[in-house]
Amino acid sequence: MAITNKKVKKPSRNISNGKGKRNGKGNRNTKVSNRKGSNRRTKSKSKGVAGKKFTWKVGDCVKPKGMPGHYKILKSLNDNEWWMKGANRYDEAIPKLVEFRGWVKVKC
């Protein structure tokens, strides 16, 4: 039988000198990071798609292509969303960008 020499890594022991921060469970954390929080970009408000302006108005009926029913626009919530009533009598907030993405205006 042949004996092979394998390099086995011994688990490193984390020896604390008692100066680590305590986490919420009362245990000591020995590693302290000095990282700063990441800078996050703020979302900009959309004013249409590539310079286009929204043409739908309150009271219009619209639907996605292929949908048998339609939605009726009840009010404008903000610059980005419509409040619509669906075919099954439920109300829903729909983004205004759908005007340029496969939705069509229909007669009520």
MARKE-618811 format. One record per residue (C-alpha): residue number from 0; residue in one letter; x, y, z. Coordinates in nm, 2 decimals, m for minus. Example, Ala and Ser with C-alpha at 12.3 -4.5 7.8 and 13.67 -1.06 7.14 Angstrom:
@k 0 r a X 1.23 Y m0.45 Z 0.78;
@k 1 r s X 1.37 Y m0.11 Z 0.71;
//
This chain:
@k 0 r m X 0.00 Y 0.00 Z 0.00;
@k 1 r a X 0.14 Y 0.34 Z m0.10;
@k 2 r i X 0.13 Y 0.64 Z 0.13;
@k 3 r t X 0.05 Y 0.97 Z m0.03;
@k 4 r n X 0.14 Y 1.30 Z 0.11;
@k 5 r k X m0.17 Y 1.53 Z 0.09;
@k 6 r k X m0.15 Y 1.89 Z 0.19;
@k 7 r v X m0.43 Y 1.94 Z 0.44;
@k 8 r k X m0.51 Y 2.29 Z 0.54;
@k 9 r k X m0.56 Y 2.32 Z 0.91;
@k 10 r p X m0.85 Y 2.53 Z 1.02;
@k 11 r s X m0.73 Y 2.87 Z 1.14;
@k 12 r r X m0.82 Y 2.96 Z 1.49;
@k 13 r n X m0.95 Y 3.31 Z 1.54;
@k 14 r i X m0.80 Y 3.42 Z 1.87;
@k 15 r s X m0.97 Y 3.73 Z 2.01;
@k 16 r n X m0.81 Y 3.96 Z 2.26;
@k 17 r g X m1.14 Y 4.08 Z 2.39;
@k 18 r k X m1.15 Y 4.40 Z 2.19;
@k 19 r g X m1.39 Y 4.30 Z 1.91;
@k 20 r k X m1.73 Y 4.46 Z 1.86;
@k 21 r r X m2.03 Y 4.28 Z 1.99;
@k 22 r n X m2.30 Y 4.18 Z 1.75;
@k 23 r g X m2.67 Y 4.17 Z 1.84;
@k 24 r k X m2.65 Y 3.82 Z 1.99;
@k 25 r g X m2.38 Y 3.92 Z 2.25;
@k 26 r n X m2.10 Y 3.74 Z 2.07;
@k 27 r r X m1.78 Y 3.93 Z 1.98;
@k 28 r n X m1.69 Y 4.00 Z 1.62;
@k 29 r t X m1.32 Y 4.01 Z 1.58;
@k 30 r k X m1.32 Y 4.16 Z 1.23;
@k 31 r v X m1.41 Y 4.52 Z 1.20;
@k 32 r s X m1.46 Y 4.67 Z 0.86;
@k 33 r n X m1.41 Y 5.03 Z 0.77;
@k 34 r r X m1.61 Y 5.03 Z 0.45;
@k 35 r k X m1.82 Y 5.33 Z 0.35;
@k 36 r g X m2.17 Y 5.28 Z 0.22;
@k 37 r s X m2.21 Y 5.26 Z m0.15;
@k 38 r n X m2.32 Y 5.56 Z m0.34;
@k 39 r r X m2.66 Y 5.49 Z m0.49;
@k 40 r r X m2.80 Y 5.67 Z m0.80;
@k 41 r t X m3.13 Y 5.84 Z m0.76;
@k 42 r k X m3.41 Y 5.76 Z m1.00;
@k 43 r s X m3.50 Y 6.04 Z m1.24;
@k 44 r k X m3.86 Y 6.11 Z m1.33;
@k 45 r s X m3.95 Y 6.00 Z m1.68;
@k 46 r k X m4.11 Y 6.25 Z m1.91;
@k 47 r g X m4.19 Y 6.01 Z m2.19;
@k 48 r v X m3.99 Y 5.79 Z m2.42;
@k 49 r a X m3.72 Y 5.96 Z m2.63;
@k 50 r g X m3.89 Y 6.30 Z m2.64;
@k 51 r k X m4.24 Y 6.17 Z m2.70;
@k 52 r k X m4.53 Y 6.31 Z m2.50;
@k 53 r f X m4.82 Y 6.12 Z m2.35;
@k 54 r t X m5.14 Y 6.16 Z m2.55;
@k 55 r w X m5.38 Y 5.96 Z m2.34;
@k 56 r k X m5.62 Y 6.16 Z m2.11;
@k 57 r v X m5.85 Y 6.08 Z m1.82;
@k 58 r g X m6.16 Y 5.90 Z m1.94;
@k 59 r d X m5.99 Y 5.72 Z m2.23;
@k 60 r c X m6.02 Y 5.35 Z m2.28;
@k 61 r v X m5.71 Y 5.15 Z m2.35;
@k 62 r k X m5.60 Y 4.79 Z m2.37;
@k 63 r p X m5.29 Y 4.57 Z m2.43;
@k 64 r k X m5.29 Y 4.42 Z m2.78;
@k 65 r g X m5.47 Y 4.09 Z m2.78;
@k 66 r m X m5.67 Y 4.16 Z m2.46;
@k 67 r p X m6.04 Y 4.11 Z m2.50;
@k 68 r g X m6.14 Y 4.37 Z m2.23;
@k 69 r h X m6.01 Y 4.72 Z m2.17;
@k 70 r y X m5.91 Y 4.96 Z m1.90;
@k 71 r k X m6.06 Y 5.30 Z m1.84;
@k 72 r i X m5.83 Y 5.58 Z m1.71;
@k 73 r l X m5.98 Y 5.72 Z m1.39;
@k 74 r k X m5.71 Y 5.97 Z m1.29;
@k 75 r s X m5.34 Y 6.06 Z m1.32;
@k 76 r l X m5.16 Y 5.95 Z m0.99;
@k 77 r n X m4.83 Y 6.13 Z m1.07;
@k 78 r d X m4.60 Y 6.20 Z m1.37;
@k 79 r n X m4.54 Y 5.83 Z m1.42;
@k 80 r e X m4.87 Y 5.64 Z m1.34;
@k 81 r w X m5.24 Y 5.62 Z m1.43;
@k 82 r w X m5.51 Y 5.49 Z m1.20;
@k 83 r m X m5.73 Y 5.26 Z m1.42;
@k 84 r k X m6.04 Y 5.05 Z m1.37;
@k 85 r g X m6.00 Y 4.70 Z m1.53;
@k 86 r a X m6.25 Y 4.49 Z m1.71;
@k 87 r n X m6.32 Y 4.28 Z m1.40;
@k 88 r r X m6.41 Y 4.59 Z m1.19;
@k 89 r y X m6.07 Y 4.61 Z m1.01;
@k 90 r d X m5.86 Y 4.93 Z m0.99;
@k 91 r e X m5.49 Y 4.93 Z m1.07;
@k 92 r a X m5.20 Y 5.16 Z m1.10;
@k 93 r i X m5.05 Y 5.13 Z m1.45;
@k 94 r p X m4.72 Y 5.30 Z m1.57;
@k 95 r k X m4.77 Y 5.57 Z m1.83;
@k 96 r l X m4.49 Y 5.42 Z m2.04;
@k 97 r v X m4.73 Y 5.14 Z m2.16;
@k 98 r e X m4.87 Y 5.39 Z m2.41;
@k 99 r f X m4.56 Y 5.33 Z m2.62;
@k 100 r r X m4.52 Y 4.96 Z m2.55;
@k 101 r g X m4.79 Y 4.76 Z m2.71;
@k 102 r w X m5.11 Y 4.92 Z m2.57;
@k 103 r v X m5.37 Y 5.07 Z m2.80;
@k 104 r k X m5.65 Y 5.33 Z m2.74;
@k 105 r v X m6.01 Y 5.19 Z m2.80;
@k 106 r k X m6.36 Y 5.33 Z m2.80;
@k 107 r c X m6.54 Y 5.28 Z m2.47;
//
